[in-house]
């Protein structure tokens, strides 16, 4: 790869994180790490290593190492995008992901673990499955057929293959609008959002695929249906694992899948909370900009999630590869990385105490510009009327 010079420093630019991107591959090895730690310590509690790693160690590391807001210079972007090293970091997630799943099935099947330990391994495998959806997300936005196929394969573990259709053709069109099932609203708890987004995204994916096939004159119930083919991959995967390891693995397979897609939906919840694209006079929504996604530049979380947290640039430029995603000063910023914010999202009062004032600041106190949950808007109509940002009533809600 060429090394254009930074116009400010006149020094050759290089990606200082280049050799750290493979750290993301630590996630699909979490079940193996758990086995090693159990063998080392003799403690069965360490089968729960995955949740501890994701929701304790990573937030601590984010706090200690802080954020990095630096961007690659414009002149290096083309070469950086073309560097296949970064693609292999995502490709390698899949064999590790499925290797860990097969290995976990062997542990569930042999009956040597207690129920609590089986559940711990299931939770650890669920973390792998959830982050695999993020890897599928990175791959699924690309034009190359190989990457799109790998994306659908990565989704098979969670049975969430319809995400490939809904995310690319639904969410990216309707993001930060009341019509988008994956955009959460001010005052909407995660637990209220979860059934709405799961069912709404499924319905949307089916309708989008139905419309696509009808336009092409093809049958909806056919091999051309990307939703059906994605679900069939899950059926083949789970069926094969059940045939090889026995029916004892089925409850654990289903539970890890649910945990995986719930992890994804928690991330969806925090990425656009309360943000709203305004409608133009013709009734259409304004173009998506960095202001319509919450952003985070925490170093460790971004390394482990292929810079998913630079979500503002991703929505403004969905085809851009993770290594070239940029920080924008005008994008709303989360107070910490996704690992921390996921835990906050599960704790509704704490989430609202942290995020509602931040959302109010983003809109300078005028919450009529926010995506407010309908019941909250009806019950507190007077509290969501426009007010000058320097008046006390503009922020009384919090």
Beta strands, then each sheet from edge to edge (+ up, - down):
end
